[in-house]
Amino acid sequence: MAKALPKVALFGANGQLGNIVLQNLSKLNVPKINCLIRQSATRLKDSELVNNVIVGDCSNVNDCRKVCKDVDIAISTITPPPTSKNFVNELVFGTKNIIEAAKSSGVERVIIVGGAGGMERSSGKYVMDTLPGTFLRLVPIYHYFSQAHKQNLELLKESGLNYTFFAPGFMWHAGKKSDDKNVEIWVDQNDKMWQGLVCTYEDIGYAIAKEAIENNFINKRVGIESSDQYWLSLFKGSLLVANWQLKRWSNFHH
């Protein structure tokens, strides 16, 4: 007898990665997808891929509960915009609300997108607390994300939920989807200094949707890298990081 496909609550579906996750979940024929979007968002309001669109915000736990109603799994790809003045707190608070909403709604499975810095070395230290992570702290976007992801990982560990923490590198870019043989996956531990630096949105989004169906990495951290697009990803990812930092700088220093 075929295993029943899960009904999904998807947070962050209006963003680039979230929208790719949404498309992949639809291709995998999940029976129900609920999404939360802000009032200003327009991409998903008339989407045929979504069963229920709830207008609200992750800062409101009651909005999160509406999205988690009658589903089996919650997936979060949320990321505050560069203009956020409290980037770390906003991301952590949103994740905390999603976890609380899942628990109070009877959802026992969550998938959260974090970052490569949340993986561990064999020494027991986080990647973000060893080289090259300590050097990359000089890049504000990396520092913000790594601190938020560390706190989100702790929230997951303490939640009692069955979680998967995806930990791609922070240099994502909108490249093509790789063949499965060219996507490297590793679990919990990463002792290679430069492994996990780059990945495409397409590869991350597909891996998340696939995990929602297959449940291969329960209570695990999952590193992912687009190995066949490494140098292209590194170049494009660097441009995205620079653009993000420029937007943040121009917003607060104009």
N, C-alpha and C positions, 0 to 999 in steps of 0.2 A: 504494500500500500504506500503510495507516494506521500511524502511528508507535506503537511499543509504549509503554504507560504504565509509569511507573517504580515500582519497589518502594521503600518509604519507611521510614526509621528516624526516628521522631518523639520528640524529647526535650521534656519539659514538657507532655505531653498531658493531664496531670491538672489543669493550671491553666486559667484562663478562656480565654485566647487559644489555648493549645494545643488545648483541647477543640473550639474553633470550627474550627481548622485541620483537626483530625481529622474532624469532620463533613463539611467541604467536600471533603477528599480522598476520603472514602467516596462522596459524591455524584458525584464525578468518576470513580469506578470504578477507582481504582488497585488493582492485583492483590494487594498485600501491604503491611501496616502493622505494624511492630514498635514497641513503646513501652516506655519505662523509667519505672517508678513507684517511689516510696519505699514502705517496708514499711507505713507508716501510711495510705497512700492507699487509697481504696476505690472511687472512681468508675469505674475502668476494669477492675477485676479480672474482671468478668463481661460486659464489653462485646462485643457482636457486631460492632463496627466494627474491632476489633483482631485480627490474626492471632496475634501473640505478645506477651505481656505479661511483661517481665522485671522482677523486683523487685530494686532496687538503688539506686545513687546516682551522679550525675555526678562526684562526687569520686573515684570508683573507675574508672580507665580500662578495667579488664577488664569491668566492667558495661557500659560504653559500647560495647566491642567486641562483646559479645553482641547488643546491639541493632542494630549495624551489619552483622551477618552476613547475607550473601546479599541485600543491598539495593543500590539504584542511587543513592540520594540521602539525605542526612541533613538534617533540619530541626530547629532548636533555638529554642524559645520560653522557655527556662528563665529564672527570676527567683528569687533568694533571697527568703525571707519578711522582713517588716519587723523581725522579731526577730533577724535575723542580726547578730552582732557584727562580722563581717568581710565586709560586703556586697560591696564591690568585689572583694576577693580571691576570694571564693566564686564569684562570677559569672564572673570571668576564668578561674579554675582549671577550672570546669566546662566552659567553652567550649574551653579548651586540650585537655582530655581528649576531648571530642567530635571535635575536629579530628584529634587523634592516632589515635583509634579509626577514624575514617573512612579515613585514609590507610593504616593497617595492614590494613584490611579490603578495600582495593581500591575504596573509594567515592571517586569523583572530583568529586562535586557536593554542595555544602552551601548551605543557606539559614539565615542567622542573623538574628534580630530584634535590632536595636540601637535607636538613637534619632536624632531630627532633628539633634542636636548634632554627629553624625558626618558631616553633609554639609559641603561646602566653599563658601566665598565665592569670587568671581572673583579675590580677592587671594591665594588659596591657603590662607587660614586656615580652621580648622574653625569652623562656626557657633557651637559652644560657647565658642569663644575670642573671639567678637565680640558686640556687642549684638544681641538681648537676652540672649544666653547668659551673658555675664559678670555681668549683673544677677541672673539666675535662680540663680546659684551660691549666693545667700543662702538658697535653699530646699534643705535637705539632700538630699531625695530626688532632685532634679534633679542635684545635684553628684555624688552616688554613681553614678547611672546614667550620666551623661556621661563620667565618668572610666573606668568599666568598659567602656563602648561604644567609647571611643577605643582602649583596649588590645585589645579583641576585633577591631576592624577591622584593626589592625596584624597580629594573629595570622592573620587571613584572607589579608591581602596577602602574608605571608611563607610561607603554607602550600603554595603551588603548586597548590591545588585550584581548581576552577571555583566561585566563590562568588557569592552575592547577599546584600547587607547591607540589610535593610529598615530604614528610618529614619523611623518615625512620630514625631509629637510625644509628649511625655511625659504629656499630658492625655488619656488614653484613657477611654472610657466604654462602657457596655453599651447603646448605642443600636441602632436598627434598621439593616439593611443598606441602603446608598444605591443608587440607580440608577447604572449605570456612568458616565453623563454628569455625575454630581455627585460623582465621586471624582477628585480631582486627583492626577496622578502626575508626578514630575519625577526626573531622573537626575543623580546626582553633585553637581550645583551648585545652590545656593539663595542668591540675592542679595536676596530679599524678607525684610525684617526679621521679620515676624510670620507668614510662611508656614510651614505644617507644625506648628502648635502643637497641633492637636486632631484626633482621629480616633476612629471607633468600633471596638470589637473585631471586629465583624462585617465591616467593610470591610477591616481588616488581615488577618484570617484568610482571607477569600476571596482576597485578592490573593496571599497566600503560597501557598495551594494551587494557584491558577491558574499561578503562576510555576513551581511544581514540575513542571507538565505542559508548559508552553509554552517555558520557557527563553529568555525575551526579554531578560533583564538579566544576562547572564553577566559576572562581575567588575565589577559596578556597585553603586552605592548607590542605593536607591530611596526617595524621599520620597513620602509619601501623606497626603492630607487629605480629610476628609468635608466638602466645601464647602457642602452644603445644610444641614448641622447644626452650623454653626460656633459660634453663640452658645449653643445647647443643650449642645454638647460642652464648651465652655469652662466653663459653669456646673457640669455634672456632673463634669467632669474635676477642677475645683478642689475639689469635695467629696471626691473619691477621694484626691487628694493630701493634703488635710487629714486624712482618716481614716487614711491610711498613716502620716503623720507622728505622729499621736496614738498609734497602736498602738506605734510605735517608742519614743516618749517614755515611755509608760506601762510598757513592758517594762524599760527601763533606769533609771527614776526612781521606782519604786514603793517 
